[in-house]
């Protein structure tokens, strides 16, 4: 059973006094949640009214079927466990803990104080994954956040990215492998753009990126998945210059060991490197390398 401290000020609506009591006699919604949002076994804390409800009885946060289908209704496709961090009032991935007409969104101020809290979305047509958006008028659907493109890139605008905890929270062919980084706080995971078949060495052979929402340049998917590719914003750091992010370099280049290096093809007859250079596998890729 969950530990209940006498200092937590739990209230019993059934009129029970301090001491031992039988949980079978406790009404659903008859106990206040502890400050850490814990409840006795068999109960869960409702973040709206801060009361403990028997599992399966959700209290005032339950939404009707019509509300669940509304553009700004609950985000029902969550497969990850519902949890929140200290200071957060709701869950951004599962979109739980908010009234039916609100969404759980990352809110903060210029002093670096950020947390997830419920907010009423602005009026307008809701936007889906990777659709262009306005950070000052965020119309992304619940579970998504309007984020500007990286500062070292060009050719992209702000887009809607989904919060996530695991790959299954993300759209098809996308992974939970990016993050929103906030100084002094933990990174907040978001989904990557989807995998796209293209050639990072021969940009002219990447027609799939010409109509992509996520960018017009082909890059290796990630350092962990160097054989897969994706379309991303075009990096602006030129060949041989210092870099940090994998996709921060100009088209046809990747950031390796802190430098923008030309992408080459490992297979025989592939795009060769300049005289005196060798095509070295990109993070153990079997397809792509960089000229070094």
C-alpha positions, -999 to +999 in steps of 0.1 A: +000+000+000+012+035-007+027+052+023+004+079+037+022+104+060+002+121+087+016+154+075-001+151+041-034+164+053-055+137+037-092+144+039-118+116+042-152+127+028-169+097+045-163+111+079-136+086+089-113+098+117-075+094+120-062+059+124-068+027+105-097+025+081-110+001+055-105+013+020-136-005+009-155+022+028-138+051+011-158+069-016-142+074-050-132+111-049-134+111-011-096+115-005-073+144-013-042+134-032-009+137-013+014+166-023+034+141-044+001+131-061+001+097-046-031+079-035-038+046-017-035+013-037-064+010-060-068+048-064-053+073-087-049+111-084-070+133-107-049+163-115-079+187-120-095+185-085-065+168-067-088+140-054-082+102-054-105+082-075-108+044-077-090+030-107-113+030-137-134+059-123-117+090-137-136+118-121-142+152-137-115+148-163-134+121-182-145+134-216-175+124-238-170+106-271-178+138-290-152+157-270-126+130-276-131+134-313-129+172-314-099+188-329-086+199-295-099+170-275-078+145-256-049+128-273-060+092-272-032+075-291-008+073-261+010+040-255+034+052-229+027+052-191+011+084-178+035+103-156+045+138-148+076+155-134+076+176-102+060+209-110+041+197-140+003+198-139-004+174-168+010+148-191+021+161-226+024+127-242-009+112-231-026+146-229-041+137-195-049+159-165-066+187-184-103+196-190-117+185-224-114+219-240-077+224-230-044+208-239-013+200-219+015+222-233+050+233-224+047+268-209+073+291-194+087+326-190+119+344-200+135+335-166+138+299-176+108+287-155+092+259-176+066+232-168+037+214-185+004+230-177-032+231-191-041+259-216-069+268-239-056+266-275-060+296-298-089+296-323-081+282-357-076+250-377-055+225-358-023+214-374-008+179-377+027+164-375+054+185-393+029+210-407+041+246-408+031+266-378+035+299-360+052+297-326+034+329-315+000+313-324+005+276-318-023+258-335-006+223-333-029+195-322-027+184-285+005+164-280+024+185-305+045+217-301+053+244-327+091+246-329+113+269-350+140+253-373+176+251-360+194+284-362+222+269-383+198+258-411+179+274-440+150+265-462+126+255-433+099+272-412+085+264-378+067+230-377+046+209-353+066+182-335+051+155-313+061+149-276+071+113-270+087+089-245+092+059-269+092+052-306+056+039-306+044+074-296+056+088-329+042+089-365+050+062-389+088+058-397+096+084-371+116+079-339+116+094-304+151+107-309+151+145-309+146+168-279+137+203-268+167+215-248+161+239-220+190+254-200+192+240-165+164+215-171+160+180-185+156+177-223+121+171-235+119+142-261+101+149-294+097+128-326+121+130-355+110+136-391+101+103-408+126+081-426+128+088-464+147+069-491+172+093-506+209+097-512+229+121-490+259+119-513+240+127-545+215+154-536+202+154-572+191+118-567+168+128-538+135+137-554+116+125-523+129+156-505+117+180-531+081+178-517+089+169-481+074+189-452+105+185-431+132+199-455+146+196-490+181+181-482+189+144-477+209+134-447+218+103-428+189+096-403+210+098-372+243+087-357+226+056-343+209+048-377+235+059-403+222+035-431+188+052-430+181+086-445+157+115-440+148+149-454+158+179-432+164+216-433+196+225-452+226+232-430+245+264-435+280+254-421+304+251-450+329+223-458+357+219-433+342+242-408+335+234-371+301+219-363+282+201-336+249+188-350+249+160-376+227+180-400+241+214-395+264+212-425+256+222-461+240+197-485+262+167-493+281+170-460+277+156-425+292+167-392+318+141-381+344+146-354+335+183-351+340+191-388+318+192-419+330+164-442+318+154-476+295+124-478+307+095-500+294+061-510+311+030-496+301+006-524+324+000-554+318+026-580+302+050-555+309+087-552+347+089-547+367+113-525+393+137-537+429+124-542+446+117-510+413+111-491+395+079-481+358+072-477+355+063-440+323+047-428+299+071-412+293+058-377+297+021-388+273+026-418+275+000-445+263+024-472+277+059-464+309+074-454+327+108-452+359+118-470+388+121-446 
